[in-house]
């Protein structure tokens, strides 16, 4: 807990120092509230060419500096948090459980980017490095080409073992009508979204917008996260519309251009957190909504092998940080036992909640259709439930709290 407080403290101190030392009073360029976060830009020491930028959300903080010279501008930034998608609308609302079970663990990140302002289009290139305790570093590289009416962004997310995911964001705008297409592809999981936003003015909401959204998420590793929706939303505000100082022309390196560059950097970090945990094995693990489902699938896969070899197999069921359940790969034992080791071998942050094992083939020397006394005692010692797959295909459960044993169904044999 002390470490967490320290990590929050250094960024908070940096933000305060940046506001007090670098920014003369009354020189704030303004701020803009996105759907869930706030961005603020300030000229440094009154110099328009150098601007500090702050991004603040409930669980994300970013501090950066931008410098503009002629047609080029650059950004360097650093921050910490877990909900970077709240600071960028690129992939807001995407469920990371489609891609990995690590939930929203805290991370630190640093990055930078450069923008070239051409006569017809802007070109952005950049990247970010994301670090988190217990996993390898992630890198997110991005490129974007944009005009006043069109933009196309490509993100490449890398783990230490190679490419983890790709993401795209394409937008087209005609007057006040905006079409957005977003997609994340990461192995056997994907998330796709199409949004159409139309102006819808009437007396009560003079600047209202009508938004139609089509969204689909699919994962072969966690079917419980599969989703599809069609949503129609009307958004607007009462009374006088707020005046946002960030609405200046971005072609001259003003605050709106600064914010756009910062948003792209935040999006690069956000999509990396969504698409990968930073660990290849964690990203590839199969997950289920309940403990029983995880145990059934593990036993259903290994029990036929166990029966044909007349060898016991077993391992652990564990709860991930996102409250899903997974199973460790089965350990091969002997004809009458299997040593599955300690429950502490489950992944970092996960908790072992049950054991599972088989009883080999039908053997007259053993009571293979029931838990043995050793099975029950071991579960009680570790304070976990137990699951058993038998030679005849019975799927049995031992509740260590009540001591009850029940048959839940059948597994392959």
One Martini backbone bead per residue (centre of mass of N, CA, C, O) as a GRO file, in nm:
protein
  413
    1UNK     BB    1   0.056   0.063  -0.018
    2UNK     BB    2   0.302   0.254  -0.009
    3UNK     BB    3   0.378   0.233  -0.306
    4UNK     BB    4   0.121   0.350  -0.424
    5UNK     BB    5   0.145   0.628  -0.288
    6UNK     BB    6   0.417   0.701  -0.420
    7UNK     BB    7   0.321   0.688  -0.716
    8UNK     BB    8   0.110   0.912  -0.686
    9UNK     BB    9   0.294   1.134  -0.567
   10UNK     BB   10   0.492   1.203  -0.804
   11UNK     BB   11   0.274   1.292  -1.007
   12UNK     BB   12   0.137   1.506  -0.835
   13UNK     BB   13   0.389   1.681  -0.798
   14UNK     BB   14   0.445   1.732  -1.098
   15UNK     BB   15   0.179   1.874  -1.156
   16UNK     BB   16   0.206   2.108  -0.954
   17UNK     BB   17   0.474   2.217  -1.059
   18UNK     BB   18   0.378   2.271  -1.346
   19UNK     BB   19   0.159   2.482  -1.262
   20UNK     BB   20   0.339   2.681  -1.081
   21UNK     BB   21   0.617   2.715  -1.248
   22UNK     BB   22   0.540   2.705  -1.569
   23UNK     BB   23   0.261   2.869  -1.498
   24UNK     BB   24   0.117   3.140  -1.534
   25UNK     BB   25  -0.117   3.324  -1.427
   26UNK     BB   26  -0.385   3.303  -1.657
   27UNK     BB   27  -0.254   3.088  -1.900
   28UNK     BB   28  -0.469   2.906  -1.961
   29UNK     BB   29  -0.602   2.747  -2.242
   30UNK     BB   30  -0.768   2.511  -2.113
   31UNK     BB   31  -1.052   2.277  -2.121
   32UNK     BB   32  -1.162   1.924  -2.157
   33UNK     BB   33  -1.439   1.711  -2.145
   34UNK     BB   34  -1.485   1.408  -2.167
   35UNK     BB   35  -1.663   1.135  -2.089
   36UNK     BB   36  -1.426   1.075  -1.831
   37UNK     BB   37  -1.213   1.307  -1.889
   38UNK     BB   38  -0.930   1.545  -1.848
   39UNK     BB   39  -0.797   1.815  -2.037
   40UNK     BB   40  -0.488   2.012  -2.014
   41UNK     BB   41  -0.350   2.332  -2.123
   42UNK     BB   42  -0.016   2.499  -2.113
   43UNK     BB   43   0.187   2.748  -2.127
   44UNK     BB   44   0.534   2.794  -2.111
   45UNK     BB   45   0.623   3.088  -2.000
   46UNK     BB   46   0.438   3.205  -2.248
   47UNK     BB   47   0.512   2.984  -2.460
   48UNK     BB   48   0.361   2.859  -2.740
   49UNK     BB   49   0.572   2.630  -2.833
   50UNK     BB   50   0.537   2.547  -2.524
   51UNK     BB   51   0.351   2.267  -2.380
   52UNK     BB   52   0.145   2.163  -2.132
   53UNK     BB   53   0.001   1.837  -2.040
   54UNK     BB   54  -0.312   1.710  -1.896
   55UNK     BB   55  -0.436   1.392  -1.770
   56UNK     BB   56  -0.758   1.320  -1.609
   57UNK     BB   57  -0.868   1.045  -1.409
   58UNK     BB   58  -0.965   0.821  -1.187
   59UNK     BB   59  -0.723   0.594  -1.317
   60UNK     BB   60  -0.556   0.847  -1.457
   61UNK     BB   61  -0.222   0.987  -1.540
   62UNK     BB   62  -0.095   1.272  -1.734
   63UNK     BB   63   0.229   1.397  -1.846
   64UNK     BB   64   0.328   1.671  -2.072
   65UNK     BB   65   0.530   1.777  -2.361
   66UNK     BB   66   0.530   2.036  -2.609
   67UNK     BB   67   0.678   2.108  -2.941
   68UNK     BB   68   0.686   2.381  -3.177
   69UNK     BB   69   0.809   2.385  -3.533
   70UNK     BB   70   0.648   2.479  -3.763
   71UNK     BB   71   0.561   2.161  -3.899
   72UNK     BB   72   0.657   2.067  -3.613
   73UNK     BB   73   0.573   1.827  -3.347
   74UNK     BB   74   0.622   1.730  -3.001
   75UNK     BB   75   0.598   1.443  -2.768
   76UNK     BB   76   0.616   1.398  -2.409
   77UNK     BB   77   0.538   1.123  -2.177
   78UNK     BB   78   0.383   1.045  -1.850
   79UNK     BB   79   0.250   0.773  -1.633
   80UNK     BB   80  -0.049   0.641  -1.462
   81UNK     BB   81  -0.253   0.341  -1.439
   82UNK     BB   82  -0.569   0.164  -1.588
   83UNK     BB   83  -0.774   0.389  -1.758
   84UNK     BB   84  -0.690   0.515  -2.052
   85UNK     BB   85  -0.967   0.509  -2.210
   86UNK     BB   86  -1.078   0.765  -2.050
   87UNK     BB   87  -0.871   0.968  -2.224
   88UNK     BB   88  -0.993   0.808  -2.478
   89UNK     BB   89  -1.221   0.746  -2.756
   90UNK     BB   90  -1.110   0.508  -2.919
   91UNK     BB   91  -1.158   0.255  -2.667
   92UNK     BB   92  -1.409   0.303  -2.522
   93UNK     BB   93  -1.568   0.017  -2.367
   94UNK     BB   94  -1.362  -0.198  -2.380
   95UNK     BB   95  -1.317  -0.537  -2.296
   96UNK     BB   96  -1.037  -0.695  -2.165
   97UNK     BB   97  -1.159  -0.993  -2.128
   98UNK     BB   98  -1.124  -1.079  -2.425
   99UNK     BB   99  -0.784  -1.100  -2.389
  100UNK     BB  100  -0.760  -1.094  -2.060
  101UNK     BB  101  -0.730  -1.149  -1.682
  102UNK     BB  102  -0.581  -0.876  -1.547
  103UNK     BB  103  -0.737  -0.636  -1.579
  104UNK     BB  104  -0.666  -0.325  -1.381
  105UNK     BB  105  -0.362  -0.290  -1.356
  106UNK     BB  106  -0.103  -0.120  -1.264
  107UNK     BB  107   0.086   0.137  -1.444
  108UNK     BB  108   0.364   0.241  -1.635
  109UNK     BB  109   0.452   0.525  -1.860
  110UNK     BB  110   0.623   0.599  -2.175
  111UNK     BB  111   0.648   0.864  -2.433
  112UNK     BB  112   0.620   0.950  -2.793
  113UNK     BB  113   0.590   1.213  -3.053
  114UNK     BB  114   0.517   1.308  -3.402
  115UNK     BB  115   0.430   1.601  -3.606
  116UNK     BB  116   0.313   1.663  -3.941
  117UNK     BB  117   0.225   1.966  -4.116
  118UNK     BB  118   0.065   1.968  -4.390
  119UNK     BB  119  -0.122   2.092  -4.647
  120UNK     BB  120  -0.332   1.820  -4.637
  121UNK     BB  121  -0.185   1.677  -4.382
  122UNK     BB  122  -0.142   1.472  -4.102
  123UNK     BB  123   0.148   1.325  -3.932
  124UNK     BB  124   0.176   1.042  -3.708
  125UNK     BB  125   0.435   0.937  -3.470
  126UNK     BB  126   0.477   0.660  -3.224
  127UNK     BB  127   0.527   0.569  -2.865
  128UNK     BB  128   0.517   0.311  -2.596
  129UNK     BB  129   0.599   0.223  -2.254
  130UNK     BB  130   0.498  -0.062  -2.052
  131UNK     BB  131   0.485  -0.111  -1.697
  132UNK     BB  132   0.474  -0.410  -1.477
  133UNK     BB  133   0.430  -0.614  -1.231
  134UNK     BB  134   0.531  -0.950  -1.334
  135UNK     BB  135   0.582  -0.836  -1.629
  136UNK     BB  136   0.639  -0.755  -1.929
  137UNK     BB  137   0.696  -0.541  -2.161
  138UNK     BB  138   0.519  -0.294  -2.341
  139UNK     BB  139   0.453  -0.198  -2.687
  140UNK     BB  140   0.333   0.103  -2.859
  141UNK     BB  141   0.258   0.163  -3.196
  142UNK     BB  142   0.206   0.458  -3.413
  143UNK     BB  143  -0.017   0.576  -3.683
  144UNK     BB  144  -0.120   0.887  -3.858
  145UNK     BB  145  -0.373   1.011  -4.084
  146UNK     BB  146  -0.496   1.354  -4.140
  147UNK     BB  147  -0.785   1.554  -4.173
  148UNK     BB  148  -1.070   1.741  -4.158
  149UNK     BB  149  -1.244   1.454  -4.266
  150UNK     BB  150  -0.995   1.248  -4.199
  151UNK     BB  151  -0.893   0.931  -4.030
  152UNK     BB  152  -0.598   0.707  -3.970
  153UNK     BB  153  -0.527   0.437  -3.740
  154UNK     BB  154  -0.230   0.255  -3.619
  155UNK     BB  155  -0.172  -0.033  -3.405
  156UNK     BB  156   0.116  -0.182  -3.226
  157UNK     BB  157   0.145  -0.467  -3.014
  158UNK     BB  158   0.407  -0.558  -2.781
  159UNK     BB  159   0.589  -0.814  -2.666
  160UNK     BB  160   0.869  -0.991  -2.585
  161UNK     BB  161   0.768  -1.230  -2.807
  162UNK     BB  162   0.590  -1.012  -2.970
  163UNK     BB  163   0.307  -0.983  -3.133
  164UNK     BB  164  -0.024  -0.919  -2.993
  165UNK     BB  165  -0.150  -0.663  -3.164
  166UNK     BB  166  -0.410  -0.491  -3.348
  167UNK     BB  167  -0.518  -0.150  -3.445
  168UNK     BB  168  -0.804   0.047  -3.553
  169UNK     BB  169  -0.890   0.397  -3.668
  170UNK     BB  170  -1.176   0.528  -3.842
  171UNK     BB  171  -1.255   0.861  -3.979
  172UNK     BB  172  -1.555   1.048  -4.084
  173UNK     BB  173  -1.634   1.394  -4.191
  174UNK     BB  174  -1.957   1.568  -4.247
  175UNK     BB  175  -1.965   1.814  -4.088
  176UNK     BB  176  -2.174   1.678  -3.823
  177UNK     BB  177  -2.094   1.401  -3.945
  178UNK     BB  178  -1.993   1.082  -3.788
  179UNK     BB  179  -1.762   0.817  -3.875
  180UNK     BB  180  -1.678   0.511  -3.689
  181UNK     BB  181  -1.400   0.270  -3.700
  182UNK     BB  182  -1.325  -0.014  -3.486
  183UNK     BB  183  -1.029  -0.234  -3.413
  184UNK     BB  184  -0.936  -0.548  -3.246
  185UNK     BB  185  -0.654  -0.777  -3.288
  186UNK     BB  186  -0.595  -1.096  -3.086
  187UNK     BB  187  -0.597  -1.361  -3.227
  188UNK     BB  188  -0.887  -1.511  -3.073
  189UNK     BB  189  -0.954  -1.193  -3.057
  190UNK     BB  190  -1.223  -0.938  -3.080
  191UNK     BB  191  -1.306  -0.584  -3.161
  192UNK     BB  192  -1.607  -0.417  -3.284
  193UNK     BB  193  -1.685  -0.077  -3.413
  194UNK     BB  194  -1.978   0.133  -3.497
  195UNK     BB  195  -2.022   0.490  -3.557
  196UNK     BB  196  -2.307   0.722  -3.575
  197UNK     BB  197  -2.310   1.081  -3.593
  198UNK     BB  198  -2.583   1.314  -3.546
  199UNK     BB  199  -2.749   1.587  -3.587
  200UNK     BB  200  -3.009   1.709  -3.329
  201UNK     BB  201  -3.220   1.969  -3.354
  202UNK     BB  202  -3.387   2.135  -3.079
  203UNK     BB  203  -3.514   2.339  -2.843
  204UNK     BB  204  -3.394   2.191  -2.587
  205UNK     BB  205  -3.152   2.071  -2.791
  206UNK     BB  206  -2.958   2.257  -2.997
  207UNK     BB  207  -2.682   2.039  -2.964
  208UNK     BB  208  -2.759   1.764  -3.044
  209UNK     BB  209  -2.693   1.399  -3.053
  210UNK     BB  210  -2.706   1.117  -3.271
  211UNK     BB  211  -2.630   0.771  -3.177
  212UNK     BB  212  -2.505   0.490  -3.363
  213UNK     BB  213  -2.436   0.150  -3.242
  214UNK     BB  214  -2.199  -0.109  -3.330
  215UNK     BB  215  -2.124  -0.416  -3.141
  216UNK     BB  216  -1.837  -0.656  -3.123
  217UNK     BB  217  -1.742  -0.945  -2.917
  218UNK     BB  218  -1.470  -1.196  -2.940
  219UNK     BB  219  -1.383  -1.520  -2.772
  220UNK     BB  220  -1.208  -1.832  -2.740
  221UNK     BB  221  -1.113  -1.795  -2.423
  222UNK     BB  222  -1.397  -1.618  -2.348
  223UNK     BB  223  -1.731  -1.656  -2.378
  224UNK     BB  224  -1.843  -1.455  -2.150
  225UNK     BB  225  -1.750  -1.188  -2.334
  226UNK     BB  226  -1.947  -1.212  -2.540
  227UNK     BB  227  -2.075  -0.956  -2.771
  228UNK     BB  228  -2.382  -0.766  -2.868
  229UNK     BB  229  -2.477  -0.438  -3.009
  230UNK     BB  230  -2.749  -0.194  -3.026
  231UNK     BB  231  -2.727   0.170  -3.011
  232UNK     BB  232  -2.931   0.452  -2.906
  233UNK     BB  233  -2.827   0.802  -2.877
  234UNK     BB  234  -2.902   1.100  -2.682
  235UNK     BB  235  -2.717   1.408  -2.689
  236UNK     BB  236  -2.697   1.688  -2.446
  237UNK     BB  237  -2.763   2.039  -2.343
  238UNK     BB  238  -2.841   2.274  -2.133
  239UNK     BB  239  -2.839   2.570  -2.237
  240UNK     BB  240  -2.546   2.703  -2.249
  241UNK     BB  241  -2.275   2.666  -2.423
  242UNK     BB  242  -1.967   2.580  -2.388
  243UNK     BB  243  -1.649   2.734  -2.376
  244UNK     BB  244  -1.366   2.617  -2.557
  245UNK     BB  245  -1.023   2.675  -2.575
  246UNK     BB  246  -0.959   2.405  -2.762
  247UNK     BB  247  -1.093   2.527  -3.053
  248UNK     BB  248  -0.855   2.573  -3.208
  249UNK     BB  249  -0.636   2.578  -3.457
  250UNK     BB  250  -0.412   2.311  -3.535
  251UNK     BB  251  -0.215   2.433  -3.757
  252UNK     BB  252  -0.057   2.637  -3.533
  253UNK     BB  253  -0.007   2.467  -3.256
  254UNK     BB  254  -0.231   2.457  -3.076
  255UNK     BB  255  -0.423   2.319  -2.826
  256UNK     BB  256  -0.575   2.119  -3.009
  257UNK     BB  257  -0.322   1.984  -3.122
  258UNK     BB  258  -0.210   1.894  -2.852
  259UNK     BB  259  -0.448   1.714  -2.772
  260UNK     BB  260  -0.437   1.520  -3.014
  261UNK     BB  261  -0.156   1.408  -2.954
  262UNK     BB  262  -0.223   1.308  -2.664
  263UNK     BB  263  -0.458   1.117  -2.737
  264UNK     BB  264  -0.282   0.924  -2.906
  265UNK     BB  265  -0.096   0.836  -2.676
  266UNK     BB  266  -0.323   0.727  -2.492
  267UNK     BB  267  -0.429   0.517  -2.696
  268UNK     BB  268  -0.172   0.343  -2.709
  269UNK     BB  269  -0.190   0.253  -2.414
  270UNK     BB  270  -0.482   0.150  -2.397
  271UNK     BB  271  -0.464  -0.080  -2.613
  272UNK     BB  272  -0.245  -0.239  -2.461
  273UNK     BB  273  -0.413  -0.298  -2.203
  274UNK     BB  274  -0.646  -0.446  -2.352
  275UNK     BB  275  -0.478  -0.667  -2.545
  276UNK     BB  276  -0.255  -0.698  -2.299
  277UNK     BB  277  -0.070  -0.822  -2.012
  278UNK     BB  278   0.250  -0.908  -2.109
  279UNK     BB  279   0.170  -1.222  -2.120
  280UNK     BB  280   0.142  -1.498  -2.311
  281UNK     BB  281   0.008  -1.705  -2.119
  282UNK     BB  282  -0.217  -1.520  -2.015
  283UNK     BB  283  -0.343  -1.453  -2.294
  284UNK     BB  284  -0.397  -1.781  -2.363
  285UNK     BB  285  -0.590  -1.839  -2.150
  286UNK     BB  286  -0.851  -2.012  -2.041
  287UNK     BB  287  -1.196  -1.910  -1.966
  288UNK     BB  288  -1.443  -1.888  -1.696
  289UNK     BB  289  -1.715  -1.795  -1.501
  290UNK     BB  290  -1.673  -2.077  -1.348
  291UNK     BB  291  -1.539  -2.328  -1.165
  292UNK     BB  292  -1.694  -2.571  -1.286
  293UNK     BB  293  -1.627  -2.516  -1.583
  294UNK     BB  294  -1.321  -2.545  -1.559
  295UNK     BB  295  -1.322  -2.838  -1.450
  296UNK     BB  296  -1.479  -2.979  -1.674
  297UNK     BB  297  -1.288  -2.911  -1.910
  298UNK     BB  298  -1.034  -3.042  -1.794
  299UNK     BB  299  -1.157  -3.332  -1.758
  300UNK     BB  300  -1.270  -3.375  -2.046
  301UNK     BB  301  -0.982  -3.372  -2.179
  302UNK     BB  302  -0.811  -3.591  -1.982
  303UNK     BB  303  -0.975  -3.856  -1.918
  304UNK     BB  304  -0.925  -4.036  -2.169
  305UNK     BB  305  -0.620  -4.061  -2.121
  306UNK     BB  306  -0.635  -4.177  -1.834
  307UNK     BB  307  -0.792  -4.435  -1.907
  308UNK     BB  308  -0.603  -4.554  -2.131
  309UNK     BB  309  -0.339  -4.547  -1.923
  310UNK     BB  310  -0.391  -4.573  -1.618
  311UNK     BB  311  -0.358  -4.257  -1.527
  312UNK     BB  312  -0.309  -3.995  -1.328
  313UNK     BB  313  -0.456  -3.662  -1.322
  314UNK     BB  314  -0.364  -3.310  -1.232
  315UNK     BB  315  -0.473  -2.992  -1.064
  316UNK     BB  316  -0.562  -2.644  -1.088
  317UNK     BB  317  -0.799  -2.410  -0.978
  318UNK     BB  318  -0.848  -2.057  -1.071
  319UNK     BB  319  -0.869  -1.714  -0.984
  320UNK     BB  320  -0.885  -1.433  -1.138
  321UNK     BB  321  -0.875  -1.084  -1.137
  322UNK     BB  322  -1.161  -1.094  -1.319
  323UNK     BB  323  -1.331  -1.355  -1.194
  324UNK     BB  324  -1.225  -1.579  -1.341
  325UNK     BB  325  -1.158  -1.918  -1.468
  326UNK     BB  326  -0.888  -2.159  -1.438
  327UNK     BB  327  -0.646  -2.409  -1.564
  328UNK     BB  328  -0.403  -2.607  -1.510
  329UNK     BB  329  -0.205  -2.815  -1.634
  330UNK     BB  330  -0.175  -3.139  -1.634
  331UNK     BB  331  -0.047  -3.387  -1.423
  332UNK     BB  332   0.149  -3.665  -1.424
  333UNK     BB  333   0.126  -3.975  -1.275
  334UNK     BB  334  -0.002  -4.263  -1.154
  335UNK     BB  335  -0.204  -4.533  -1.093
  336UNK     BB  336  -0.265  -4.400  -0.767
  337UNK     BB  337  -0.137  -4.100  -0.831
  338UNK     BB  338  -0.099  -3.729  -0.779
  339UNK     BB  339   0.130  -3.453  -0.793
  340UNK     BB  340   0.028  -3.103  -0.783
  341UNK     BB  341   0.120  -2.948  -0.553
  342UNK     BB  342   0.105  -2.620  -0.505
  343UNK     BB  343  -0.114  -2.341  -0.513
  344UNK     BB  344   0.126  -2.123  -0.561
  345UNK     BB  345   0.156  -2.182  -0.890
  346UNK     BB  346  -0.014  -1.979  -0.964
  347UNK     BB  347  -0.064  -1.697  -1.087
  348UNK     BB  348  -0.017  -1.383  -1.043
  349UNK     BB  349  -0.309  -1.283  -0.853
  350UNK     BB  350  -0.406  -1.556  -0.814
  351UNK     BB  351  -0.650  -1.816  -0.690
  352UNK     BB  352  -0.682  -2.106  -0.541
  353UNK     BB  353  -1.001  -2.313  -0.530
  354UNK     BB  354  -0.914  -2.595  -0.674
  355UNK     BB  355  -0.915  -2.930  -0.751
  356UNK     BB  356  -0.801  -3.177  -1.002
  357UNK     BB  357  -0.885  -3.527  -1.097
  358UNK     BB  358  -0.803  -3.856  -1.173
  359UNK     BB  359  -0.848  -4.245  -1.192
  360UNK     BB  360  -0.818  -4.363  -1.448
  361UNK     BB  361  -0.882  -4.678  -1.478
  362UNK     BB  362  -1.043  -4.967  -1.446
  363UNK     BB  363  -0.983  -5.099  -1.108
  364UNK     BB  364  -1.013  -5.354  -0.871
  365UNK     BB  365  -0.806  -5.220  -0.653
  366UNK     BB  366  -1.003  -4.967  -0.681
  367UNK     BB  367  -1.208  -4.678  -0.593
  368UNK     BB  368  -1.256  -4.495  -0.877
  369UNK     BB  369  -1.561  -4.357  -0.825
  370UNK     BB  370  -1.411  -4.218  -0.575
  371UNK     BB  371  -1.308  -4.052  -0.330
  372UNK     BB  372  -1.045  -4.045  -0.140
  373UNK     BB  373  -0.928  -3.982   0.167
  374UNK     BB  374  -0.683  -3.822   0.058
  375UNK     BB  375  -0.835  -3.623  -0.114
  376UNK     BB  376  -0.998  -3.488   0.118
  377UNK     BB  377  -0.763  -3.407   0.302
  378UNK     BB  378  -0.610  -3.227   0.102
  379UNK     BB  379  -0.832  -3.018   0.056
  380UNK     BB  380  -0.856  -2.934   0.356
  381UNK     BB  381  -0.565  -2.833   0.393
  382UNK     BB  382  -0.597  -2.616   0.144
  383UNK     BB  383  -0.885  -2.500   0.121
  384UNK     BB  384  -1.037  -2.674  -0.115
  385UNK     BB  385  -1.184  -2.785  -0.368
  386UNK     BB  386  -1.314  -3.083  -0.552
  387UNK     BB  387  -1.240  -3.275  -0.855
  388UNK     BB  388  -1.380  -3.562  -1.045
  389UNK     BB  389  -1.268  -3.814  -1.277
  390UNK     BB  390  -1.392  -4.111  -1.400
  391UNK     BB  391  -1.391  -4.406  -1.576
  392UNK     BB  392  -1.723  -4.372  -1.622
  393UNK     BB  393  -1.771  -4.035  -1.628
  394UNK     BB  394  -1.774  -3.897  -1.363
  395UNK     BB  395  -1.876  -3.580  -1.203
  396UNK     BB  396  -1.716  -3.464  -0.910
  397UNK     BB  397  -1.783  -3.308  -0.576
  398UNK     BB  398  -1.595  -3.120  -0.319
  399UNK     BB  399  -1.692  -2.961  -0.021
  400UNK     BB  400  -1.490  -2.837   0.223
  401UNK     BB  401  -1.692  -2.691   0.414
  402UNK     BB  402  -1.919  -2.933   0.433
  403UNK     BB  403  -1.813  -3.227   0.308
  404UNK     BB  404  -1.956  -3.268   0.050
  405UNK     BB  405  -2.071  -3.512  -0.198
  406UNK     BB  406  -2.114  -3.486  -0.561
  407UNK     BB  407  -2.296  -3.521  -0.859
  408UNK     BB  408  -2.285  -3.323  -1.168
  409UNK     BB  409  -2.205  -3.547  -1.397
  410UNK     BB  410  -2.027  -3.564  -1.705
  411UNK     BB  411  -1.747  -3.711  -1.875
  412UNK     BB  412  -1.513  -3.799  -2.061
  413UNK     BB  413  -1.375  -4.162  -2.139
   0.00000   0.00000   0.00000
